[in-house]
Amino acid sequence: MCRLSVNINKIATLRNSRGGNIPNVLKAAIDCQEFGADGVTVHPRPDERHIRYQDVRDIKEIITTEFNIEGYPSRGFIDLVTEIQPDQVTLVPDPPGALTSSEGWDTIKHYSFLKEVIDEFKANKIRTSVFTDTNHLLIEGAKKCGSDRIELYTEPYATLFPTDKEAAVAPFREAALFAGTLGLGINAGHDLNLQNLKYFYRNVPGLLEVSIGHALISDSIYLGFENTIQLYLQQLS
């Protein structure tokens, strides 16, 4: 069974656009849990334009489901993660100022950097995941860096899916099979939605977790938050 982790960054973006505490990010985290999601994901950035560092601290105190913190491993991010001790940290190569994630790590070029960061997290007994493309050499690089899992960057799949499902999923299926031979766990995320999630799940072996935010929060505007989470869970059943 693949786990659904809901990224609540967009809830924080809406809150921050007006100040105050509406919508309430902590309530959103609790609701994700109560509505059946298997985890909550946050992606704090240095400018705190959506999730704030204090949000991360507060969420840790109120949820019992899996907590995944993703982001670029700056010193401030590393210190936050080691303080919070989440279930999982996902390393994403989006430097400060990036609008969103747009590629996986070059785990060969950044081997020394990633190895040092992952060693620190593992010393704190935090499961690590590295955001990667489907390139087998880069997946192997994630393993050499010491990562427990990879998170496959799925925007290329989502882009091609409407015109050629099989061509879209094929490199991800092969990447997952290869990662499995290395003993890496497999997560996935970016642009997965109600239209393309089920096909991805059924055709990518060993998928452990998907992290979905933008599409799920957008769907909830029309479908309701609880109903939307249930619809996404149905795609993974």
DAGI-V359065 format. One record per residue. N is the residue number from 1. PHI is phi in whole degrees, 0 to 359 (999 if undefined). Layout:
<<N:PHI> <N:PHI>>
//
This chain:
<<1:999> <2:276> <3:272> <4:255> <5:252> <6:265> <7:276> <8:258> <9:305> <10:294> <11:298> <12:292> <13:300> <14:295> <15:301> <16:292> <17:293> <18:239> <19:78> <20:71> <21:223> <22:238> <23:288> <24:277> <25:294> <26:294> <27:297> <28:299> <29:297> <30:297> <31:298> <32:306> <33:295> <34:291> <35:273> <36:108> <37:296> <38:273> <39:192> <40:235> <41:245> <42:228> <43:227> <44:288> <45:245> <46:303> <47:277> <48:52> <49:287> <50:226> <51:292> <52:266> <53:302> <54:292> <55:303> <56:299> <57:297> <58:291> <59:296> <60:304> <61:280> <62:243> <63:249> <64:246> <65:281> <66:298> <67:242> <68:242> <69:252> <70:242> <71:161> <72:281> <73:280> <74:288> <75:299> <76:296> <77:294> <78:301> <79:296> <80:298> <81:296> <82:293> <83:291> <84:282> <85:59> <86:288> <87:292> <88:212> <89:241> <90:247> <91:270> <92:238> <93:274> <94:250> <95:293> <96:307> <97:98> <98:294> <99:292> <100:202> <101:291> <102:227> <103:188> <104:272> <105:291> <106:274> <107:287> <108:276> <109:297> <110:255> <111:306> <112:299> <113:297> <114:295> <115:300> <116:296> <117:295> <118:296> <119:301> <120:293> <121:293> <122:292> <123:297> <124:264> <125:61> <126:254> <127:296> <128:245> <129:226> <130:244> <131:289> <132:223> <133:276> <134:272> <135:299> <136:296> <137:295> <138:285> <139:295> <140:298> <141:298> <142:298> <143:297> <144:295> <145:288> <146:101> <147:293> <148:277> <149:221> <150:242> <151:245> <152:289> <153:280> <154:260> <155:302> <156:301> <157:297> <158:297> <159:292> <160:275> <161:309> <162:297> <163:253> <164:203> <165:301> <166:293> <167:296> <168:293> <169:272> <170:307> <171:294> <172:284> <173:297> <174:294> <175:296> <176:294> <177:298> <178:294> <179:300> <180:298> <181:293> <182:269> <183:83> <184:272> <185:286> <186:236> <187:248> <188:206> <189:182> <190:113> <191:68> <192:284> <193:209> <194:294> <195:277> <196:247> <197:291> <198:298> <199:297> <200:297> <201:300> <202:286> <203:244> <204:244> <205:292> <206:79> <207:293> <208:263> <209:202> <210:240> <211:248> <212:228> <213:232> <214:304> <215:294> <216:295> <217:294> <218:295> <219:299> <220:293> <221:299> <222:265> <223:253> <224:89> <225:293> <226:297> <227:298> <228:295> <229:300> <230:296> <231:294> <232:292> <233:298> <234:296> <235:293> <236:255> <237:268>>
//
